[in-house]
Amino acid sequence: MKKAVISVSLALAVLGIAGEASAKGCLKGAAAGAVAGHVAGHHAVLGAVGGCIVGHHMANKKAKDAAVQQAPATQPAAMQQTASKTQ
């Protein structure tokens, strides 16, 4: 148990050094991964690293999807003219 606490503390310290810009989603994923890794066979550090990677990927995907939904659905006038000429 003591080893797991030290491992998780070390992983969170390393994540803190990485900075907030690149940590989006990483902390939640690391916490969940550390718990899952610990339960799955005392691999809290591996779980934290994997959780960080997955959490960061999912946060980026969520941000990208939100940006697509907020983008205007209209096409520029030049593209509309080109589309009407081809029809």
Residue pairs with C-beta under 8 A, 6 or more apart in sequence:
3 42
4 34
4 38
4 42
4 44
7 34
7 44
7 45
7 48
8 34
8 44
8 45
8 48
10 45
11 30
11 34
11 44
11 45
11 48
11 49
11 52
12 27
12 30
12 48
15 23
15 26
15 27
15 30
15 52
16 23
18 26
22 56
23 56
24 56
24 59
24 60
24 63
25 55
25 56
25 57
25 58
25 59
25 60
25 62
26 52
26 53
26 55
26 56
26 59
27 52
27 55
28 51
28 55
29 51
29 52
29 53
29 54
29 55
29 56
29 58
30 48
30 49
30 51
30 52
30 55
31 48
31 51
32 51
32 55
33 47
33 48
33 49
33 50
33 51
33 52
33 54
33 55
34 44
34 45
34 47
34 48
34 51
35 44
35 47
36 47
36 51
37 43
37 44
37 45
37 46
37 47
37 48
37 50
37 51
38 44
38 47
40 47
75 83
